Amino acid sequence: MHTQGMDVKSKKVQQGAATRRALLDAARELFGEQGYAATSLDEVAHAANVTKGALYHHYSGKQELFAAVYEQVKREVSERAATAFLELEPDPWAHLYAGCRAMLDAHLDPPVRRILLHDAQAVLDADTIRSVENRYGAVVLRGALRKAMRAGAVTPLPLKTLALMLTGAIIEGCMIIADAEDQDGAREEVDEVLTSLLEGLRPLTPNPAEG
């Protein structure tokens, strides 16, 4: 009897998790295509093939659902950037540069851009955005900067502060490109500034370990 009760509970947990996944997937697609304001909870529930009551069982409303989508997309974008940071580069600075460019480019996919750059600023408060950024984007960048410092490719600086400030610069670069009429030209300008910023992190004198 006890085992049967545990099985029923486990099944409910699995069903709840599946419902949340379906809602997140549906909401992400709709928010990415239509934007937050144009998307209704009725549409999300219909696309997820669940009742609106089931939606409210998991999320208090559209803002909380959007916050969950925002976090999911930010995590995936950060994971894509982390892959670039982990790719082999003979020069640790080039390694860091490639990862920062990947972080920049990952935000420019149209649905990602709409969710992370445009709607998030209007829907979520600054503390929520910063908290998510601290857990994902800045963490990935902090790891890459730590490796670069240990290799002597970057001047030793307060790691957390540097990661947060550099992440902020990358996000601002994304916003500039997203809002520009000439996005290709804006991308070149942002890349030029990003390169200059990263060049400024190089040590003033060669590291003996680098030969």
Phi, psi and omega in degrees: 000317180296318180297320180297320179295321178295321179297319179296316179298317180297321180295320179294321178297317179295319179295319178297318179295320179294322179295317179298318179298316180297319179293317180295317180297315181294316182294320180298315180296316182290315178298321181291325182274316189257335187094162184297310186297325184273357183257130179256157177293330176300318179296317181297313180299317180296315181295328179275352181061043176228166177282160178293330176297321178295323177298313181291340176293329183260330183225138184288339181176188186294323182295317179294322177296317178297320180300322179292320177295316179304313181296318180299314181293318178299319179297316181294319178298318180294324178293323177296318178294322180299324178299318178294320179297330184274346179295146185289128175226133181295331181254120181302326178293318177297325176300311179297316181298316180298320179293319179295320177295321178296321177296319178297309183295326182297331180280351187263357171299129189310310179296321178297315180300318180297317183286309188280325188258319185269296187291325182302322181295330182269331188264321187256151178280161185299324181295321179295314180298315181295320180299315179293317179299320179296323183284334187240281186305310183292329179294315179299314181293323179299319178296319180292320179294321179300315179297319181295322178294317180296329179277355180081011182274342181229139178298132178300122179219164177305115193296310183298315180297316180297316181297317180294317181291321179290323176298317178299320179295320179294317179296319177297322176299318176300317180297319179300314180295316183298326184268354186279146173289317176260088186290328178294317178295320179294324179297319179295319180295316180297320179295322178297316179292318179300316178301316180296318179299314181291324176300324180293346178272352179293148176298147179290330178240147180300142177282127180306329182293339182273356176084000000 
